Amino acid sequence: MAKAELKTKQKTVIEDKSSLKGTLASVFFVGAFIIVTWVGVYYLFLERF
Amino acid sequence: MHMHKLEKIWLIFGISALVVFLTVIGVSAFYLGNKPPSCLTTIDPEKVDQQKPFDKPGLNKVEGKAWDYELVFVASAFSYNPGKVEVPLGAKVKVIATTKDVIHGFNVAGTNINMMLEPGYVSEYTTTFDKAGEYLIVCNEYCGAGHHLMSSMIEVVK
């Protein structure tokens, strides 16, 4: 009689291989750009009369 | 809710950046008192020349106010009155302007003085002229065929 597969003791390991490091780097890249431009414009506003 | 560690990092980063930006704007508006130049003071646009302070365009010394001078400009198609004015260096000046006909712009090039002049409304901007030089005033709201000819000059002198 064939073994029912459900009864195997072998564990199925699901590994989370999705890395978010690239996404984090992209987010910080865009964030840094926004902060630099915002600070630049605000500095211009304070510097001029 | 499961959240990735890196996801938490960028959410905190984004939210704190937003909080910092809004705080700076809030302090600027409510503590330093920065506001849009049109303070909702109204005027009859047909009787601008007879009403104070527009009966005396130009630089007027004032006493007992938070500013030393009032710089009054009347705009009309296609010129400003006065056409040229001298301001002493370091003077705290309230620029007061309005228009007699259509919407004009009032942009002192290279400075923060940039207002829209609407018929019936008075626009104001208080500032300290702390850099000497010649400053060109241009109209930056299209007002008609002579729009590009409309200009005036502020000279900040020692």
N, CA and C atoms of all chains as a GROMACS GRO file, in nm:
protein
  621
    1MET      N    1   0.083  -0.120   0.000
    1MET     CA    2   0.000   0.000   0.000
    1MET      C    3   0.086   0.124   0.000
    2ALA      N    4   0.048   0.216  -0.078
    2ALA     CA    5   0.128   0.339  -0.089
    2ALA      C    6   0.114   0.422   0.037
    3LYS      N    7   0.224   0.482   0.072
    3LYS     CA    8   0.223   0.567   0.191
    3LYS      C    9   0.150   0.698   0.165
    4ALA      N   10   0.066   0.734   0.254
    4ALA     CA   11   0.002   0.865   0.237
    4ALA      C   12   0.105   0.974   0.265
    5GLU      N   13   0.114   1.071   0.177
    5GLU     CA   14   0.219   1.172   0.189
    5GLU      C   15   0.205   1.260   0.312
    6LEU      N   16   0.085   1.273   0.357
    6LEU     CA   17   0.061   1.360   0.470
    6LEU      C   18   0.129   1.311   0.597
    7LYS      N   19   0.157   1.182   0.594
    7LYS     CA   20   0.210   1.125   0.717
    7LYS      C   21   0.363   1.127   0.722
    8THR      N   22   0.426   1.183   0.620
    8THR     CA   23   0.574   1.188   0.623
    8THR      C   24   0.618   1.281   0.736
    9LYS      N   25   0.732   1.247   0.793
    9LYS     CA   26   0.782   1.328   0.903
    9LYS      C   27   0.875   1.439   0.856
   10GLN      N   28   0.895   1.442   0.725
   10GLN     CA   29   0.985   1.544   0.671
   10GLN      C   30   0.921   1.682   0.679
   11LYS      N   31   0.992   1.774   0.740
   11LYS     CA   32   0.936   1.909   0.754
   11LYS      C   33   0.964   1.993   0.631
   12THR      N   34   0.867   2.070   0.593
   12THR     CA   35   0.889   2.161   0.482
   12THR      C   36   0.938   2.294   0.539
   13VAL      N   37   1.061   2.328   0.506
   13VAL     CA   38   1.117   2.453   0.559
   13VAL      C   39   1.094   2.566   0.458
   14ILE      N   40   1.018   2.665   0.499
   14ILE     CA   41   0.998   2.781   0.411
   14ILE      C   42   1.092   2.891   0.457
   15GLU      N   43   1.189   2.918   0.377
   15GLU     CA   44   1.286   3.020   0.416
   15GLU      C   45   1.248   3.154   0.357
   16ASP      N   46   1.256   3.256   0.437
   16ASP     CA   47   1.226   3.389   0.386
   16ASP      C   48   1.353   3.448   0.326
   17LYS      N   49   1.361   3.438   0.196
   17LYS     CA   50   1.484   3.485   0.132
   17LYS      C   51   1.468   3.628   0.078
   18SER      N   52   1.350   3.687   0.097
   18SER     CA   53   1.330   3.822   0.044
   18SER      C   54   1.405   3.920   0.133
   19SER      N   55   1.500   3.987   0.074
   19SER     CA   56   1.577   4.086   0.150
   19SER      C   57   1.525   4.224   0.117
   20LEU      N   58   1.515   4.308   0.218
   20LEU     CA   59   1.464   4.444   0.196
   20LEU      C   60   1.577   4.547   0.202
   21LYS      N   61   1.702   4.499   0.198
   21LYS     CA   62   1.815   4.592   0.210
   21LYS      C   63   1.818   4.693   0.095
   22GLY      N   64   1.792   4.645  -0.025
   22GLY     CA   65   1.791   4.734  -0.142
   22GLY      C   66   1.681   4.838  -0.130
   23THR      N   67   1.565   4.793  -0.082
   23THR     CA   68   1.453   4.886  -0.064
   23THR      C   69   1.488   4.992   0.039
   24LEU      N   70   1.553   4.947   0.150
   24LEU     CA   71   1.593   5.042   0.255
   24LEU      C   72   1.689   5.146   0.198
   25ALA      N   73   1.785   5.099   0.120
   25ALA     CA   74   1.883   5.192   0.060
   25ALA      C   75   1.812   5.291  -0.031
   26SER      N   76   1.717   5.244  -0.112
   26SER     CA   77   1.644   5.334  -0.204
   26SER      C   78   1.562   5.436  -0.127
   27VAL      N   79   1.496   5.390  -0.019
   27VAL     CA   80   1.414   5.481   0.062
   27VAL      C   81   1.501   5.590   0.122
   28PHE      N   82   1.618   5.552   0.175
   28PHE     CA   83   1.707   5.651   0.236
   28PHE      C   84   1.766   5.744   0.130
   29PHE      N   85   1.788   5.692   0.010
   29PHE     CA   86   1.840   5.775  -0.099
   29PHE      C   87   1.739   5.886  -0.133
   30VAL      N   88   1.614   5.847  -0.152
   30VAL     CA   89   1.508   5.945  -0.183
   30VAL      C   90   1.489   6.041  -0.064
   31GLY      N   91   1.490   5.983   0.059
   31GLY     CA   92   1.474   6.065   0.180
   31GLY      C   93   1.582   6.169   0.193
   32ALA      N   94   1.707   6.129   0.169
   32ALA     CA   95   1.819   6.223   0.178
   32ALA      C   96   1.803   6.334   0.075
   33PHE      N   97   1.760   6.300  -0.045
   33PHE     CA   98   1.739   6.399  -0.150
   33PHE      C   99   1.633   6.502  -0.107
   34ILE      N  100   1.522   6.451  -0.052
   34ILE     CA  101   1.414   6.540  -0.008
   34ILE      C  102   1.464   6.633   0.104
   35ILE      N  103   1.539   6.577   0.200
   35ILE     CA  104   1.587   6.658   0.312
   35ILE      C  105   1.685   6.764   0.265
   36VAL      N  106   1.778   6.725   0.177
   36VAL     CA  107   1.878   6.822   0.127
   36VAL      C  108   1.810   6.936   0.052
   37THR      N  109   1.713   6.905  -0.036
   37THR     CA  110   1.645   7.011  -0.111
   37THR      C  111   1.562   7.098  -0.017
   38TRP      N  112   1.494   7.037   0.079
   38TRP     CA  113   1.410   7.114   0.173
   38TRP      C  114   1.496   7.209   0.254
   39VAL      N  115   1.609   7.158   0.310
   39VAL     CA  116   1.698   7.242   0.389
   39VAL      C  117   1.757   7.354   0.303
   40GLY      N  118   1.792   7.320   0.178
   40GLY     CA  119   1.847   7.420   0.086
   40GLY      C  120   1.750   7.535   0.062
   41VAL      N  121   1.625   7.502   0.035
   41VAL     CA  122   1.524   7.605   0.010
   41VAL      C  123   1.497   7.687   0.136
   42TYR      N  124   1.493   7.621   0.251
   42TYR     CA  125   1.466   7.693   0.376
   42TYR      C  126   1.583   7.785   0.411
   43TYR      N  127   1.706   7.740   0.383
   43TYR     CA  128   1.824   7.824   0.406
   43TYR      C  129   1.817   7.949   0.318
   44LEU      N  130   1.778   7.930   0.193
   44LEU     CA  131   1.762   8.043   0.100
   44LEU      C  132   1.659   8.142   0.154
   45PHE      N  133   1.548   8.089   0.208
   45PHE     CA  134   1.443   8.175   0.264
   45PHE      C  135   1.496   8.255   0.383
   46LEU      N  136   1.579   8.192   0.470
   46LEU     CA  137   1.630   8.262   0.588
   46LEU      C  138   1.739   8.361   0.551
   47GLU      N  139   1.817   8.329   0.448
   47GLU     CA  140   1.933   8.409   0.412
   47GLU      C  141   1.892   8.541   0.346
   48ARG      N  142   1.785   8.540   0.269
   48ARG     CA  143   1.745   8.660   0.196
   48ARG      C  144   1.653   8.746   0.282
   49PHE      N  145   1.649   8.877   0.251
   49PHE     CA  146   1.555   8.960   0.328
   49PHE      C  147   1.425   8.979   0.254
   50MET      N  148   0.041   4.259   1.393
   50MET     CA  149   0.083   4.268   1.253
   50MET      C  150   0.234   4.251   1.245
   51HIS      N  151   0.276   4.159   1.161
   51HIS     CA  152   0.420   4.141   1.147
   51HIS      C  153   0.478   4.248   1.055
   52MET      N  154   0.585   4.304   1.101
   52MET     CA  155   0.649   4.407   1.018
   52MET      C  156   0.798   4.378   1.014
   53HIS      N  157   0.854   4.388   0.898
   53HIS     CA  158   0.996   4.365   0.881
   53HIS      C  159   1.075   4.473   0.957
   54LYS      N  160   1.191   4.434   1.009
   54LYS     CA  161   1.272   4.530   1.088
   54LYS      C  162   1.309   4.654   1.006
   55LEU      N  163   1.350   4.630   0.882
   55LEU     CA  164   1.390   4.743   0.797
   55LEU      C  165   1.272   4.833   0.763
   56GLU      N  166   1.155   4.769   0.751
   56GLU     CA  167   1.033   4.848   0.726
   56GLU      C  168   1.006   4.946   0.839
   57LYS      N  169   1.028   4.898   0.962
   57LYS     CA  170   1.009   4.985   1.078
   57LYS      C  171   1.106   5.103   1.072
   58ILE      N  172   1.230   5.074   1.032
   58ILE     CA  173   1.333   5.180   1.027
   58ILE      C  174   1.290   5.291   0.931
   59TRP      N  175   1.244   5.252   0.809
   59TRP     CA  176   1.213   5.361   0.716
   59TRP      C  177   1.081   5.430   0.748
   60LEU      N  178   0.992   5.359   0.814
   60LEU     CA  179   0.869   5.427   0.857
   60LEU      C  180   0.900   5.532   0.964
   61ILE      N  181   0.987   5.494   1.059
   61ILE     CA  182   1.026   5.590   1.164
   61ILE      C  183   1.098   5.710   1.101
   62PHE      N  184   1.188   5.681   1.008
   62PHE     CA  185   1.262   5.786   0.938
   62PHE      C  186   1.167   5.882   0.866
   63GLY      N  187   1.073   5.827   0.791
   63GLY     CA  188   0.980   5.910   0.714
   63GLY      C  189   0.890   5.993   0.804
   64ILE      N  190   0.836   5.930   0.907
   64ILE     CA  191   0.743   6.001   0.995
   64ILE      C  192   0.817   6.110   1.073
   65SER      N  193   0.941   6.078   1.121
   65SER     CA  194   1.012   6.184   1.195
   65SER      C  195   1.051   6.300   1.104
   66ALA      N  196   1.088   6.273   0.978
   66ALA     CA  197   1.118   6.382   0.885
   66ALA      C  198   0.996   6.472   0.869
   67LEU      N  199   0.878   6.411   0.852
   67LEU     CA  200   0.754   6.487   0.837
   67LEU      C  201   0.728   6.573   0.960
   68VAL      N  202   0.747   6.512   1.080
   68VAL     CA  203   0.724   6.586   1.205
   68VAL      C  204   0.819   6.706   1.214
   69VAL      N  205   0.946   6.686   1.179
   69VAL     CA  206   1.044   6.796   1.184
   69VAL      C  207   1.004   6.908   1.088
   70PHE      N  208   0.969   6.873   0.965
   70PHE     CA  209   0.930   6.974   0.865
   70PHE      C  210   0.810   7.055   0.914
   71LEU      N  211   0.707   6.984   0.963
   71LEU     CA  212   0.585   7.054   1.006
   71LEU      C  213   0.611   7.140   1.128
   72THR      N  214   0.702   7.094   1.219
   72THR     CA  215   0.734   7.173   1.337
   72THR      C  216   0.803   7.303   1.296
   73VAL      N  217   0.897   7.295   1.202
   73VAL     CA  218   0.967   7.415   1.155
   73VAL      C  219   0.867   7.514   1.096
   74ILE      N  220   0.775   7.464   1.013
   74ILE     CA  221   0.674   7.550   0.952
   74ILE      C  222   0.584   7.612   1.061
   75GLY      N  223   0.548   7.529   1.159
   75GLY     CA  224   0.462   7.577   1.268
   75GLY      C  225   0.529   7.685   1.350
   76VAL      N  226   0.655   7.665   1.386
   76VAL     CA  227   0.729   7.766   1.463
   76VAL      C  228   0.741   7.894   1.381
   77SER      N  229   0.770   7.877   1.252
   77SER     CA  230   0.782   7.993   1.162
   77SER      C  231   0.653   8.074   1.157
   78ALA      N  232   0.540   8.005   1.152
   78ALA     CA  233   0.411   8.073   1.140
   78ALA      C  234   0.362   8.129   1.273
   79PHE      N  235   0.365   8.046   1.379
   79PHE     CA  236   0.297   8.087   1.503
   79PHE      C  237   0.390   8.155   1.604
   80TYR      N  238   0.522   8.128   1.596
   80TYR     CA  239   0.614   8.192   1.689
   80TYR      C  240   0.683   8.311   1.624
   81LEU      N  241   0.735   8.291   1.501
   81LEU     CA  242   0.803   8.402   1.432
   81LEU      C  243   0.704   8.494   1.360
   82GLY      N  244   0.581   8.449   1.344
   82GLY     CA  245   0.478   8.535   1.288
   82GLY      C  246   0.481   8.552   1.137
   83ASN      N  247   0.544   8.458   1.066
   83ASN     CA  248   0.542   8.466   0.919
   83ASN      C  249   0.403   8.434   0.867
   84LYS      N  250   0.357   8.516   0.772
   84LYS     CA  251   0.222   8.495   0.719
   84LYS      C  252   0.218   8.539   0.574
   85PRO      N  253   0.114   8.503   0.502
   85PRO     CA  254   0.103   8.549   0.365
   85PRO      C  255   0.091   8.702   0.360
   86PRO      N  256   0.142   8.768   0.253
   86PRO     CA  257   0.147   8.914   0.251
   86PRO      C  258   0.012   8.984   0.246
   87SER      N  259  -0.092   8.918   0.197
   87SER     CA  260  -0.220   8.985   0.195
   87SER      C  261  -0.288   8.964   0.329
   88CYS      N  262  -0.298   9.074   0.406
   88CYS     CA  263  -0.349   9.060   0.543
   88CYS      C  264  -0.499   9.086   0.548
   89LEU      N  265  -0.563   9.084   0.432
   89LEU     CA  266  -0.707   9.103   0.420
   89LEU      C  267  -0.754   9.243   0.457
   90THR      N  268  -0.661   9.340   0.459
   90THR     CA  269  -0.701   9.480   0.472
   90THR      C  270  -0.758   9.522   0.337
   91THR      N  271  -0.874   9.585   0.339
   91THR     CA  272  -0.937   9.620   0.213
   91THR      C  273  -0.930   9.771   0.188
   92ILE      N  274  -0.947   9.808   0.063
   92ILE     CA  275  -0.939   9.948   0.021
   92ILE      C  276  -1.025   9.963  -0.104
   93ASP      N  277  -1.083  10.082  -0.121
   93ASP     CA  278  -1.159  10.107  -0.244
   93ASP      C  279  -1.060  10.133  -0.357
   94PRO      N  280  -1.051  10.043  -0.456
   94PRO     CA  281  -0.947  10.058  -0.559
   94PRO      C  282  -0.960  10.186  -0.642
   95GLU      N  283  -1.078  10.248  -0.643
   95GLU     CA  284  -1.095  10.370  -0.722
   95GLU      C  285  -1.052  10.494  -0.646
   96LYS      N  286  -1.034  10.480  -0.514
   96LYS     CA  287  -0.994  10.596  -0.434
   96LYS      C  288  -0.861  10.574  -0.364
   97VAL      N  289  -0.773  10.495  -0.428
   97VAL     CA  290  -0.644  10.462  -0.369
   97VAL      C  291  -0.562  10.588  -0.341
   98ASP      N  292  -0.559  10.680  -0.440
   98ASP     CA  293  -0.473  10.798  -0.429
   98ASP      C  294  -0.513  10.893  -0.315
   99GLN      N  295  -0.638  10.887  -0.272
   99GLN     CA  296  -0.683  10.978  -0.167
   99GLN      C  297  -0.669  10.918  -0.027
  100GLN      N  298  -0.642  10.788  -0.022
  100GLN     CA  299  -0.643  10.724   0.110
  100GLN      C  300  -0.503  10.701   0.164
  101LYS      N  301  -0.492  10.711   0.296
  101LYS     CA  302  -0.366  10.682   0.362
  101LYS      C  303  -0.340  10.532   0.356
  102PRO      N  304  -0.215  10.487   0.344
  102PRO     CA  305  -0.094  10.567   0.325
  102PRO      C  306  -0.062  10.591   0.177
  103PHE      N  307  -0.157  10.555   0.089
  103PHE     CA  308  -0.127  10.558  -0.054
  103PHE      C  309  -0.131  10.698  -0.115
  104ASP      N  310  -0.170  10.800  -0.033
  104ASP     CA  311  -0.164  10.937  -0.083
  104ASP      C  312  -0.019  10.988  -0.087
  105LYS      N  313   0.069  10.917  -0.016
  105LYS     CA  314   0.211  10.954  -0.018
  105LYS      C  315   0.299  10.833  -0.051
  106PRO      N  316   0.305  10.794  -0.180
  106PRO     CA  317   0.386  10.678  -0.215
  106PRO      C  318   0.535  10.708  -0.193
  107GLY      N  319   0.611  10.606  -0.158
  107GLY     CA  320   0.754  10.624  -0.134
  107GLY      C  321   0.789  10.582   0.007
  108LEU      N  322   0.910  10.622   0.051
  108LEU     CA  323   0.959  10.583   0.183
  108LEU      C  324   0.920  10.688   0.286
  109ASN      N  325   0.844  10.649   0.386
  109ASN     CA  326   0.802  10.742   0.491
  109ASN      C  327   0.850  10.694   0.626
  110LYS      N  328   0.916  10.784   0.702
  110LYS     CA  329   0.962  10.749   0.836
  110LYS      C  330   0.841  10.746   0.929
  111VAL      N  331   0.836  10.647   1.017
  111VAL     CA  332   0.726  10.640   1.113
  111VAL      C  333   0.782  10.628   1.254
  112GLU      N  334   0.705  10.671   1.349
  112GLU     CA  335   0.747  10.666   1.490
  112GLU      C  336   0.653  10.575   1.568
  113GLY      N  337   0.708  10.513   1.671
  113GLY     CA  338   0.627  10.435   1.764
  113GLY      C  339   0.570  10.306   1.708
  114LYS      N  340   0.632  10.253   1.605
  114LYS     CA  341   0.586  10.124   1.551
  114LYS      C  342   0.702  10.025   1.555
  115ALA      N  343   0.673   9.899   1.529
  115ALA     CA  344   0.777   9.796   1.535
  115ALA      C  345   0.875   9.807   1.418
  116TRP      N  346   0.842   9.894   1.320
  116TRP     CA  347   0.932   9.915   1.205
  116TRP      C  348   0.963  10.063   1.193
  117ASP      N  349   1.078  10.096   1.128
  117ASP     CA  350   1.125  10.235   1.121
  117ASP      C  351   1.063  10.313   1.004
  118TYR      N  352   1.039  10.243   0.895
  118TYR     CA  353   0.991  10.310   0.773
  118TYR      C  354   0.873  10.233   0.714
  119GLU      N  355   0.792  10.308   0.642
  119GLU     CA  356   0.690  10.243   0.560
  119GLU      C  357   0.719  10.275   0.414
  120LEU      N  358   0.732  10.172   0.335
  120LEU     CA  359   0.762  10.189   0.193
  120LEU      C  360   0.634  10.160   0.116
  121VAL      N  361   0.574  10.268   0.062
  121VAL     CA  362   0.441  10.257   0.003
  121VAL      C  363   0.452  10.254  -0.149
  122PHE      N  364   0.391  10.156  -0.209
  122PHE     CA  365   0.391  10.143  -0.355
  122PHE      C  366   0.248  10.134  -0.406
  123VAL      N  367   0.221  10.207  -0.514
  123VAL     CA  368   0.093  10.194  -0.582
  123VAL      C  369   0.121  10.141  -0.723
  124ALA      N  370   0.061  10.029  -0.756
  124ALA     CA  371   0.080   9.970  -0.887
  124ALA      C  372  -0.039  10.000  -0.975
  125SER      N  373  -0.013  10.028  -1.103
  125SER     CA  374  -0.121  10.044  -1.200
  125SER      C  375  -0.065  10.006  -1.336
  126ALA      N  376  -0.151   9.979  -1.431
  126ALA     CA  377  -0.103   9.937  -1.562
  126ALA      C  378  -0.031  10.054  -1.631
  127PHE      N  379   0.095  10.049  -1.663
  127PHE     CA  380   0.191   9.943  -1.637
  127PHE      C  381   0.312  10.003  -1.568
  128SER      N  382   0.294  10.047  -1.445
  128SER     CA  383   0.405  10.108  -1.372
  128SER      C  384   0.382  10.099  -1.222
  129TYR      N  385   0.491  10.128  -1.150
  129TYR     CA  386   0.482  10.139  -1.005
  129TYR      C  387   0.509  10.284  -0.968
  130ASN      N  388   0.444  10.332  -0.865
  130ASN     CA  389   0.473  10.463  -0.810
  130ASN      C  390   0.520  10.442  -0.666
  131PRO      N  391   0.645  10.480  -0.628
  131PRO     CA  392   0.747  10.549  -0.706
  131PRO      C  393   0.821  10.456  -0.804
  132GLY      N  394   0.886  10.516  -0.903
  132GLY     CA  395   0.961  10.441  -1.002
  132GLY      C  396   1.099  10.402  -0.953
  133LYS      N  397   1.144  10.470  -0.847
  133LYS     CA  398   1.276  10.440  -0.790
  133LYS      C  399   1.278  10.495  -0.649
  134VAL      N  400   1.336  10.420  -0.555
  134VAL     CA  401   1.336  10.467  -0.417
  134VAL      C  402   1.465  10.424  -0.349
  135GLU      N  403   1.514  10.510  -0.257
  135GLU     CA  404   1.634  10.477  -0.182
  135GLU      C  405   1.596  10.439  -0.039
  136VAL      N  406   1.656  10.331   0.010
  136VAL     CA  407   1.630  10.284   0.146
  136VAL      C  408   1.764  10.277   0.218
  137PRO      N  409   1.774  10.333   0.341
  137PRO     CA  410   1.900  10.323   0.414
  137PRO      C  411   1.929  10.180   0.459
  138LEU      N  412   2.056  10.143   0.453
  138LEU     CA  413   2.097  10.007   0.490
  138LEU      C  414   2.062   9.977   0.636
  139GLY      N  415   2.007   9.863   0.661
  139GLY     CA  416   1.975   9.819   0.796
  139GLY      C  417   1.840   9.866   0.847
  140ALA      N  418   1.765   9.936   0.764
  140ALA     CA  419   1.635   9.987   0.808
  140ALA      C  420   1.531   9.875   0.812
  141LYS      N  421   1.451   9.878   0.918
  141LYS     CA  422   1.338   9.784   0.924
  141LYS      C  423   1.220   9.850   0.855
  142VAL      N  424   1.173   9.788   0.751
  142VAL     CA  425   1.076   9.852   0.663
  142VAL      C  426   0.953   9.764   0.648
  143LYS      N  427   0.837   9.831   0.651
  143LYS     CA  428   0.714   9.761   0.615
  143LYS      C  429   0.677   9.805   0.474
  144VAL      N  430   0.682   9.711   0.382
  144VAL     CA  431   0.644   9.741   0.244
  144VAL      C  432   0.492   9.725   0.234
  145ILE      N  433   0.425   9.833   0.192
  145ILE     CA  434   0.279   9.831   0.180
  145ILE      C  435   0.244   9.861   0.035
  146ALA      N  436   0.168   9.777  -0.027
  146ALA     CA  437   0.139   9.799  -0.169
  146ALA      C  438  -0.004   9.759  -0.203
  147THR      N  439  -0.055   9.825  -0.306
  147THR     CA  440  -0.185   9.787  -0.360
  147THR      C  441  -0.190   9.825  -0.508
  148THR      N  442  -0.300   9.791  -0.573
  148THR     CA  443  -0.314   9.820  -0.715
  148THR      C  444  -0.441   9.901  -0.739
  149LYS      N  445  -0.437   9.983  -0.845
  149LYS     CA  446  -0.554  10.066  -0.877
  149LYS      C  447  -0.645  10.001  -0.980
  150ASP      N  448  -0.592   9.903  -1.054
  150ASP     CA  449  -0.675   9.846  -1.161
  150ASP      C  450  -0.685   9.693  -1.156
  151VAL      N  451  -0.589   9.626  -1.220
  151VAL     CA  452  -0.600   9.480  -1.228
  151VAL      C  453  -0.500   9.416  -1.131
  152ILE      N  454  -0.495   9.285  -1.129
  152ILE     CA  455  -0.399   9.214  -1.044
  152ILE      C  456  -0.258   9.235  -1.099
  153HIS      N  457  -0.169   9.280  -1.011
  153HIS     CA  458  -0.027   9.292  -1.046
  153HIS      C  459   0.055   9.207  -0.951
  154GLY      N  460   0.180   9.183  -0.990
  154GLY     CA  461   0.275   9.117  -0.901
  154GLY      C  462   0.368   9.220  -0.842
  155PHE      N  463   0.432   9.186  -0.733
  155PHE     CA  464   0.531   9.275  -0.672
  155PHE      C  465   0.644   9.186  -0.622
  156ASN      N  466   0.744   9.168  -0.707
  156ASN     CA  467   0.855   9.078  -0.672
  156ASN      C  468   0.984   9.158  -0.673
  157VAL      N  469   1.045   9.171  -0.554
  157VAL     CA  470   1.176   9.232  -0.548
  157VAL      C  471   1.276   9.119  -0.574
  158ALA      N  472   1.334   9.121  -0.694
  158ALA     CA  473   1.415   9.008  -0.740
  158ALA      C  474   1.528   8.976  -0.644
  159GLY      N  475   1.544   8.850  -0.611
  159GLY     CA  476   1.653   8.804  -0.525
  159GLY      C  477   1.623   8.819  -0.377
  160THR      N  478   1.499   8.854  -0.341
  160THR     CA  479   1.463   8.865  -0.200
  160THR      C  480   1.334   8.787  -0.174
  161ASN      N  481   1.292   8.786  -0.047
  161ASN     CA  482   1.167   8.717  -0.013
  161ASN      C  483   1.045   8.805  -0.034
  162ILE      N  484   1.066   8.931  -0.075
  162ILE     CA  485   0.951   9.019  -0.096
  162ILE      C  486   0.887   8.982  -0.229
  163ASN      N  487   0.780   8.910  -0.221
  163ASN     CA  488   0.714   8.860  -0.342
  163ASN      C  489   0.566   8.850  -0.311
  164MET      N  490   0.490   8.949  -0.360
  164MET     CA  491   0.349   8.955  -0.324
  164MET      C  492   0.262   8.967  -0.448
  165MET      N  493   0.136   8.929  -0.431
  165MET     CA  494   0.038   8.951  -0.536
  165MET      C  495  -0.042   9.074  -0.492
  166LEU      N  496  -0.062   9.168  -0.584
  166LEU     CA  497  -0.141   9.286  -0.551
  166LEU      C  498  -0.277   9.271  -0.617
  167GLU      N  499  -0.380   9.265  -0.534
  167GLU     CA  500  -0.515   9.246  -0.588
  167GLU      C  501  -0.596   9.372  -0.569
  168PRO      N  502  -0.674   9.412  -0.668
  168PRO     CA  503  -0.754   9.533  -0.652
  168PRO      C  504  -0.849   9.519  -0.533
  169GLY      N  505  -0.847   9.620  -0.445
  169GLY     CA  506  -0.933   9.614  -0.328
  169GLY      C  507  -0.865   9.562  -0.204
  170TYR      N  508  -0.744   9.507  -0.219
  170TYR     CA  509  -0.673   9.452  -0.104
  170TYR      C  510  -0.536   9.518  -0.089
  171VAL      N  511  -0.488   9.524   0.036
  171VAL     CA  512  -0.357   9.579   0.065
  171VAL      C  513  -0.263   9.464   0.101
  172SER      N  514  -0.148   9.460   0.037
  172SER     CA  515  -0.049   9.357   0.067
  172SER      C  516   0.067   9.418   0.144
  173GLU      N  517   0.117   9.348   0.245
  173GLU     CA  518   0.224   9.402   0.330
  173GLU      C  519   0.332   9.297   0.353
  174TYR      N  520   0.455   9.344   0.369
  174TYR     CA  521   0.564   9.255   0.405
  174TYR      C  522   0.666   9.334   0.485
  175THR      N  523   0.697   9.288   0.606
  175THR     CA  524   0.792   9.360   0.691
  175THR      C  525   0.927   9.287   0.688
  176THR      N  526   1.033   9.364   0.664
  176THR     CA  527   1.165   9.303   0.655
  176THR      C  528   1.273   9.406   0.688
  177THR      N  529   1.396   9.357   0.710
  177THR     CA  530   1.509   9.446   0.735
  177THR      C  531   1.602   9.441   0.614
  178PHE      N  532   1.624   9.557   0.554
  178PHE     CA  533   1.711   9.564   0.436
  178PHE      C  534   1.856   9.563   0.484
  179ASP      N  535   1.914   9.445   0.498
  179ASP     CA  536   2.049   9.435   0.556
  179ASP      C  537   2.158   9.404   0.454
  180LYS      N  538   2.127   9.416   0.327
  180LYS     CA  539   2.232   9.400   0.224
  180LYS      C  540   2.221   9.515   0.125
  181ALA      N  541   2.333   9.589   0.110
  181ALA     CA  542   2.332   9.704   0.018
  181ALA      C  543   2.326   9.655  -0.126
  182GLY      N  544   2.273   9.741  -0.211
  182GLY     CA  545   2.269   9.706  -0.353
  182GLY      C  546   2.144   9.759  -0.420
  183GLU      N  547   2.134   9.729  -0.549
  183GLU     CA  548   2.018   9.769  -0.628
  183GLU      C  549   1.926   9.648  -0.645
  184TYR      N  550   1.802   9.669  -0.616
  184TYR     CA  551   1.706   9.558  -0.628
  184TYR      C  552   1.595   9.597  -0.725
  185LEU      N  553   1.581   9.514  -0.825
  185LEU     CA  554   1.480   9.539  -0.928
  185LEU      C  555   1.345   9.483  -0.882
  186ILE      N  556   1.242   9.566  -0.899
  186ILE     CA  557   1.106   9.518  -0.870
  186ILE      C  558   1.039   9.487  -1.004
  187VAL      N  559   0.986   9.368  -1.014
  187VAL     CA  560   0.917   9.332  -1.138
  187VAL      C  561   0.776   9.282  -1.108
  188CYS      N  562   0.693   9.294  -1.210
  188CYS     CA  563   0.557   9.242  -1.201
  188CYS      C  564   0.561   9.097  -1.247
  189ASN      N  565   0.517   9.006  -1.162
  189ASN     CA  566   0.520   8.864  -1.201
  189ASN      C  567   0.380   8.803  -1.210
  190GLU      N  568   0.282   8.892  -1.231
  190GLU     CA  569   0.146   8.843  -1.262
  190GLU      C  570   0.111   8.908  -1.395
  191TYR      N  571   0.078   8.829  -1.495
  191TYR     CA  572   0.050   8.887  -1.626
  191TYR      C  573  -0.069   8.984  -1.615
  192CYS      N  574  -0.042   9.112  -1.651
  192CYS     CA  575  -0.144   9.215  -1.627
  192CYS      C  576  -0.190   9.284  -1.754
  193GLY      N  577  -0.131   9.252  -1.867
  193GLY     CA  578  -0.175   9.314  -1.991
  193GLY      C  579  -0.060   9.332  -2.088
  194ALA      N  580  -0.084   9.412  -2.193
  194ALA     CA  581   0.013   9.424  -2.302
  194ALA      C  582   0.146   9.483  -2.257
  195GLY      N  583   0.146   9.568  -2.154
  195GLY     CA  584   0.270   9.630  -2.110
  195GLY      C  585   0.332   9.563  -1.989
  196HIS      N  586   0.290   9.443  -1.961
  196HIS     CA  587   0.336   9.369  -1.842
  196HIS      C  588   0.489   9.366  -1.830
  197HIS      N  589   0.556   9.339  -1.941
  197HIS     CA  590   0.702   9.323  -1.938
  197HIS      C  591   0.775   9.455  -1.917
  198LEU      N  592   0.704   9.568  -1.930
  198LEU     CA  593   0.768   9.699  -1.912
  198LEU      C  594   0.754   9.748  -1.768
  199MET      N  595   0.680   9.676  -1.689
  199MET     CA  596   0.646   9.721  -1.556
  199MET      C  597   0.758   9.689  -1.457
  200SER      N  598   0.825   9.793  -1.409
  200SER     CA  599   0.933   9.768  -1.312
  200SER      C  600   0.957   9.891  -1.227
  201SER      N  601   1.030   9.871  -1.120
  201SER     CA  602   1.073   9.980  -1.032
  201SER      C  603   1.205   9.937  -0.970
  202MET      N  604   1.263  10.023  -0.888
  202MET     CA  605   1.397   9.993  -0.834
  202MET      C  606   1.406  10.036  -0.690
  203ILE      N  607   1.461   9.947  -0.607
  203ILE     CA  608   1.493   9.986  -0.468
  203ILE      C  609   1.645   9.989  -0.457
  204GLU      N  610   1.698  10.102  -0.410
  204GLU     CA  611   1.842  10.110  -0.386
  204GLU      C  612   1.864  10.111  -0.236
  205VAL      N  613   1.934  10.010  -0.187
  205VAL     CA  614   1.970  10.005  -0.045
  205VAL      C  615   2.109  10.067  -0.031
  206VAL      N  616   2.113  10.187   0.034
  206VAL     CA  617   2.238  10.262   0.041
  206VAL      C  618   2.280  10.285   0.186
  207LYS      N  619   2.413  10.300   0.204
  207LYS     CA  620   2.468  10.324   0.338
  207LYS      C  621   2.441  10.466   0.382
   0.00000   0.00000   0.00000
